[in-house]
């Protein structure tokens, strides 16, 4: 399995990918899934590949062959045209390999994220499907994912804002998204490739590979985990009450789960007594604390 991510803000792009490939539980390998096509000062493209490794390698090989000849991505006038070039090569590999794959019950599976910029055009981000058609990221949907996407998406939904998220912040979101996915799914694994492209740079100048025991990656992982637990502790407390503990007094609904904004001193003293009695006080209340 794979997880690749592209984030677009008005400041530029952040691209990230894992490096684990597997063909069963006993065959796990490392393979780079981030590929660059750069003519400094003229164009810069970053391609993230997910799916069948043999098929994605064929697509990359065909793209590089044409690029060296000044064709394909080397001649695309816009990023949209570049995405169409990638899609054409996906279709070419599909025509070559899909019949044989499906004859043996294998699915043709290639998904790619293309990010970059052509001189005189805005930077952008596209997803290219196995059928070769492209989908463009937008200000309202400023990130694209392929592969094992569900574990790393929530933090992106809550945090990424096209107009306000800086490249430095987007890079942290990308690392946390990748790390969250690795935490929950063993088929996604290090090293992590992280590339940061500033708008109008027209070159690739910031690329780093994070191995499994990279001290900076460990620092981000540990501090995020600590910050998450501290944030939960700062949420309103939950107080549990036994059903009917109030005897229906006042005719109101008998709430057995209550959210309370902190405890006053009287409640704090009762809570200490609750702990001594196993968490239930004489009124039938059970309290969940943040300790």
Order of alpha helices (4+ residues) and beta strands (2+ residues): beta-beta-beta-beta-beta-beta-alpha-alpha-beta-beta-beta-beta-alpha-alpha-beta-beta-alpha-beta-beta-alpha-beta
